[in-house]
Amino acid sequence: MISPGDSYGFDALDLAVLHERHSTKWRSYPPDVLPAWVAEMDFGTAPPVAAAIEAAVERGDLGYAVDLVAPDLTEAFCGFAARHWSWEVDAAQVHLLRDTMRGIELWIETFTAPGDGVVVTTPVYYPFLHAISGLGRRVVAVPVLAGAAGWELDLDGLESAFRAGHRLLLLCNPHNPVGRAYPEATLRAVAELAERYDVRVVSDEIHAPLVFSPAVHVPFATLGPEVARRTMTVHSASKAFNLAGLGAAVAVIGNEEDAKRFREISYRHRGPAGILGIEASVAAYHAGDAWLAALVTHLQAVRDHLRAELTERLPEVAWAPHEGTYLAWLDCRALRLTSPQQTFLDRGRVAFNDGAAFGPGGDGFVRLNFGTSRAIVIEIVTRMQAALAVPGDTA
Ligand SMILES: Cc1ncc(COP(=O)(O)O)c(C=O)c1O
């Protein structure tokens, strides 16, 4: 039932209905497991987005999408970036992608050679690590450091990596899984290092619409023309508007020569975007603001609720300050379990992502997806507590 004040029904989820979903979140574990892992939310999408998808289906408009340049999507994205982050994107710099990871992989292939190092700030969204090693490049991990405001980028570590000759940085901001939306001063320091050592930067800002006040999202490419020139920013409506299965993303490439090389990659190799993804993203960027604002308010409340529940019921589980994304990075090291993720799964029947998969610094952590209702978050914590009430460990 939808309660007053919850006009989009974010708290009115029904687990029986969710279990009928066909997505990987709901199909990867037996039905007695509560899934709280992969980054998709338990809500639907914004009403204007759903209407755009329905209209496309009604038109029978399910053919091949346009290649590389989708003027409607570019215009909608530029409007969204200007409204939300005061970022005046040059429409000529916006390129259509199938998804953000494909864009990142193509960038690695185009601008590094096999055997080169690619710098990442771990723990980080693990497909970054797979993309680098899958393409025969080396992962150069610069783990984040624990600071008073939350996880911090290790600027000295980044400088050492750049000084050692590694010329590509994959930045994730807001940072999945550690939940930081890095402040301008930090990003400026990274930009200065990138300039000093002539490093190209991929800035994955897919979670940017999901930053909680008082934190704000600062697009890396807004830090100056020289920074923009060396940066490819990737974005998609897929996280904030829950459209991961539809296939559409954009890259903003701040340098015409790089963009030209990117355009030369064949259509087949790039992987075409999905037409429903484009339609949905246009609607999201044009007409999704009201739903998004309500979503962010809801997620912020769920985050605070989760923190209160954990503090009261599982004080051994630590959680650094969290500013963005619906993914909580929980430090379970004090529990002294061989694998916290496996223990919660086997004994509590709740599925998280294993922190170890996110690279150096991830051991002993789990990533919990709180893109759901308050009631389901309480159930998640109840299952964690039940898992820990069973004596012993799982190897
Ligand atoms: C930081 C980050 N980048 C990229 C992606 C995946 O995006 P796409 O489906 O557009 O490749 C995710 C998904 O969770 C993510 O968290």
PDBQT file of the ligand as one rigid body, heavy atoms in Angstrom, charges set to zero:
ROOT
HETATM    1  C1  LIG A 401      30.527   2.677 -11.570  1.00  0.00    +0.000 C 
HETATM    2  C2  LIG A 401      29.746   1.880 -12.565  1.00  0.00    +0.000 A 
HETATM    3  N1  LIG A 401      30.059   1.960 -13.851  1.00  0.00    +0.000 NA
HETATM    4  C3  LIG A 401      29.390   1.262 -14.785  1.00  0.00    +0.000 A 
HETATM    5  C4  LIG A 401      28.351   0.436 -14.434  1.00  0.00    +0.000 A 
HETATM    6  C5  LIG A 401      27.664  -0.379 -15.476  1.00  0.00    +0.000 C 
HETATM    7  O1  LIG A 401      27.061   0.434 -16.372  1.00  0.00    +0.000 OA
HETATM    8  P1  LIG A 401      26.664  -0.117 -17.805  1.00  0.00    +0.000 P 
HETATM    9  O2  LIG A 401      25.574  -1.116 -17.584  1.00  0.00    +0.000 OA
HETATM   10  O3  LIG A 401      26.217   1.132 -18.509  1.00  0.00    +0.000 OA
HETATM   11  O4  LIG A 401      27.906  -0.706 -18.397  1.00  0.00    +0.000 OA
HETATM   12  C6  LIG A 401      27.984   0.315 -13.099  1.00  0.00    +0.000 A 
HETATM   13  C7  LIG A 401      26.908  -0.583 -12.706  1.00  0.00    +0.000 C 
HETATM   14  O5  LIG A 401      26.650  -0.834 -11.584  1.00  0.00    +0.000 OA
HETATM   15  C8  LIG A 401      28.698   1.057 -12.145  1.00  0.00    +0.000 A 
HETATM   16  O6  LIG A 401      28.400   0.986 -10.849  1.00  0.00    +0.000 OA
ENDROOT
TORSDOF 0
